[in-house]
Amino acid sequence: MSSFKYNNVYIKDYETIAGPKEKAGNLEFKNTINDYYYEEENIEDAEIKMQEFCLDKVMKRNKKKIDVVTGGDLLNQIAITSYNLVNKELPFLGLYNACATFNESLIVLANHIESNLIKNGIAITSSHNLNAERQYRFPIEYGSQKKCYTTFTTTGGAAALLSNEKSNIKIEASTIGNVVDYGIKDAAHMGAVMAPSASNTLHKHLTELNRSIDYYDIIVTGDLGSLGGEIFLKLIKEEHDYVPREYFDAASILYDDPETFQGGSGPVVLPLVLFNKIIKENRYKKILLLATGSLHNTLMVNLKKTIPAITHAISIEVIK
């Protein structure tokens, strides 16, 4: 059994920041940066600064003892998150599940809070287009031709305070995903790589918690992109006869720009859309978030290995 129900886990506060491409996209953000360097000398320090901004804002608004910080990013050895936590005297659990990292961080905190091991924790993540493109694809200076089914790494940061104190956003349940590999070797085709894992986790979540697909007002994946979202819907219909009441992929709605191809990617995609669209619109009571991650690196891709993926589920109930 890898699904859990919670009685006393709430999102007490959150903060996000978005990059220049995101600022020009479909959503409205309170905090944005105007260029990829964020007044820093290099892009690594810019990403650290974005993540630190979100963490500091949440901590300043909430004068609570933070028992643990969980989170990670896309840079090798989750370097961005580690440097963010330097000398802050905050207990830290560094996590990595690629673009599923934020949900993984929430699950770790939720399980600790529900078991009364801690009272308050913060989940943090970030991604930066120039950092991730350089590491997983090619530096933009290389000028490589993009494939039509690729995605565009999203720039931004996010932090969420989880607590046993009640708020209007309750984390009601979660499911830890399995690693799924459908034999795809194309590192540009992330939607196709991750869609089977999203289908797998959705089925496990509904089965283990004895729920129908109609339990949720909306199901949101992130970050499959437009094509990956279509593959996901096809898979869940063919494999499980699931038809959600409402569905969209978070990565597919961030931009309105052909240069982003299938949409966004990165662990920050889902929290950006959750906190700046889904929660803000106040339309949904029961929300299922399926965070998808591709578990590859350049070495394994160069060895022509197939690409595994994972998806973690978070069930949110908005208390109106």
N, C-alpha and C positions, 0 to 999 in steps of 0.2 A: 504494500500500500504506500503510494508516494503522494497522495493527496491529503490535505489537512484543512480542517475547519477551525476558525478562530472566533472567540467571543469578545476579546478585549484588545484588538489591534486596530489602531486608527492612524491615518495620515493627518498629523496635526498642523503641518506647515510645509511649504515647498517654495523653491525658487528656481528659475531658469534664466538662461541667457542664450541668444541666438546669433549666428554669424551674418555676414552681409548678404549672402545669397538667400538665406532664410528670411531675412528682413524684407527682401523684395518679393517674397513668395506669397502664398495664399493666407497665411495666418498673421494675426497681430500679436506682437511680443512687447512686453513691458521693457525688457532689457535686451539691447542688441549691441553689436560692435560694428564699426564702419569698414574695417578692413581686416585681413587675416592675421595681421601682426599685433593688433590690440595695443599699440604703443610700446611693444617690446622689440628686442633686437632679433628674436628668432621665433619660429612658429611653435616650438616646444614650450617656451615660456608663455606664449600667448594662450596655449591650451591650459597650462597650469593656472594662469591668471583667471580664465573663465571659470574653471572648476572651483577655485578658491573664492571667487566672487559669490557663487551660489552657496557654498558652505558657510561663509562668514555672514551673509545676510540672514540665513536661517538661524544661526547661533545667536546673533545679536537680537533678533526678535523674540527669542525664547530663552529666558534665563533659567535653563535647566541643566542638570548634570547629564552629559552625554556619556552613556555607558560604553558605546562602541560605534565606530564608523565602518560601514561596509561599502565596497565598490571597486570599480576598475575602469579601464579604458582600453584603447586598441593598440597603443604603442607597446613595443617589446617590454616584457616583464612589468606591465602596467605601471610604467615609469611616471606618467603624468600624475596619477593618483598618489603614488608614493611620495613624490616631491611636494605635492600639495599638503601632505600631512606632516612634513618635517617640522619638528619643534613645536607642534601644536598640543602636545601632551594629551592626545586622544587615542584610546585603544583602537586598533585598526585591523580589520580582516580584509586583505586584498583578494579580490575575486576576478575570475576571467571566464566568461562564456561567450566571447565575442559580442555580437549585438544583442544577446539575451542577458547581458550582465546586469542590467538594472533590475529586471524581475528576479534574477538570482539573489541580488542584494536585498530586495524586499522580503523574499522568502526566508533568508537567513535571519533577518531582524524579526520578522513576524513570529517565527518559531521560538526565538529567544524570549520575546515579550510574552507570548501566550503561555510559556512554561514558567513564567515569573522569574527567569534568570536575570532579566534587565527590565528597566522601565522606559528608557528612551534611547533611540539610536537614529543615526542618519545614514541614508543611502546616497551615494554620489556617483556620477559618471560624466563622461564627456567624450566628444570626438571632434576631430579637426580635419577638414578636407585635405589640406596639404600634407599633414602628417600621415594619414591613413593611405592616401593615394600613393605616396612615396613608398610606404612599407609593403602594401599588398598588391599594387599594380605597378605604375611607373610614375616618377616625378613629373609634374606637369610641364616642366621645361623640356622634357623628352619629346613631347608632342605626339605621343602614340595615338593611333586611330581607335576610338572607342567603338565597341560593339553595340548594336541597337538595344540589346537586352540587358545592358549593364546598368548599374545604379551610381549615384553621385553621393560621396560621403558627406554627411551633414556636419556642419560646424555648430557647436553649442555645448552648454553644460547644464547640469541639473542636480538638485539636492532635494531630498524629502526627509522630513522628520517623522519618524514613527514612534508612537507612544501608546501607553495603556490608558491615557486620558481620552475621554470621548471627544470626538469631533464629528463633522458632517460627512466625512469620507472614511468609511470603514473597509479595512481589508478583511474580507469575509471568508476566503478560502484560497488555496493555492495547490498547484500540482508541479512536481519536479519532473522534467522531461527525460526521455531516454535519448541516447545518441543514435541517430538514424542515418544510414548511408544508402542512397539509391544508385550509386555507381557513376555519378556525374564527376567529370574531371575538369570542366571548364570553370575557372575561378571568376570569370566575368558573369556567369549565369547564376547569381546568388539566389534569385527567386526560385528557380527550379531546384537548387540544392536544398533550400530550407522548407519549401512548401510541404514535402512529405512529413517532416518532423512536426510541423504545425498541426497537420491532420492527425498524426499519432497522439500528440499531447491533448488535443481537443477531445478525442475519443476516450482517452484514459481519464481525463478530468470528469467528463460527463458520466462515464461508467462507474468510476470509483465513488463518486458522490451521488450516484443514482439520480441524475438530472436529465431532463430533455433539453434539446437545443433551444426550445422556446423559453427556458428559464431566464435567459439573458435578453435584455432589451437590445443590446448591441454587442457584437464581437469584433475586436480590433486586433489585427496582427501588426507586427512591426519587426523587421523591415523587409517585406517580400517584394515591394515595388508593384507596379501595375500588373505586369505579366505574372509575377509570382502570386499575386492575389487571385488572378484568374485560375491559375493552376491549383491553388488551395481550394477554391470553391468547387472546382471540378473533382478533385480528389475526395473531398468530404461527401459530395453527392454520390459518387460512384462507389466508394468504399463503405460508407455508413448511412447513406440516404439522409444526410443532414442538409437542411436549408435554413440558415440563420434568419431571424426576423430582420435584422439589419447588420450590414458588414461593410467595413472598408479597411484597407491597409494604410497604416499611418504614413509610411514612406511615400505612398502614391499621391497624397494630398498636400504635401509640403510646398511643392513648387508648381509654377505654371510657366515652365521654361524648357524648350526642347533640348537644351544643353545638359539637362539633368537626366535625360533618357527615361528610365523606368521610375525615377523618383529618388528619394533619399536612402541612405544606409547609415549604420552606426548605432551604438547603444543609446545615444541621446535622442534618437528619433521618437521612440514611444513616449518618454516623459515630456518631450516638447509638445507633442500632440495631446497627450492626456491633460496636462495642466493648462494649456493655452487654447484648447478647443473643447474637448469632451466635458471637462468639469465646468469650464466657463459658460458653456451653452445651457447647462442645467436642464437637459432634455431627458437624460437617462438615469434610471435608478439602479439597475443591475447591469454591470459592465464586466466583460471578460477580456483581459489583455493577454495576448499570446506573443511573447517576445521571442523572436527567432534569431539564432546565431549560427554562423558557418565556422566550423572548427578546423580551419586550415591555416597553413602558413606557406611562405614562398618556397621553403625547402621541400615540403611534401608535394606541392604543386609541380615543382621542377622534377621531382622523382616520378611524376605521372601517376601519383596516388589518387584514388577517388576521394571525394570531399564529404566528410561527415557533418551533420548538423544537429542542433538541439533546440528545443522550444520549452520555455517555462511559462506556466499559466498563473495569473493573479486575478482573483475575483474581487471586484470592488462594488460596494453598495453605497450609494449616495443617500444620506439621510436628510430628507427635506423637512 
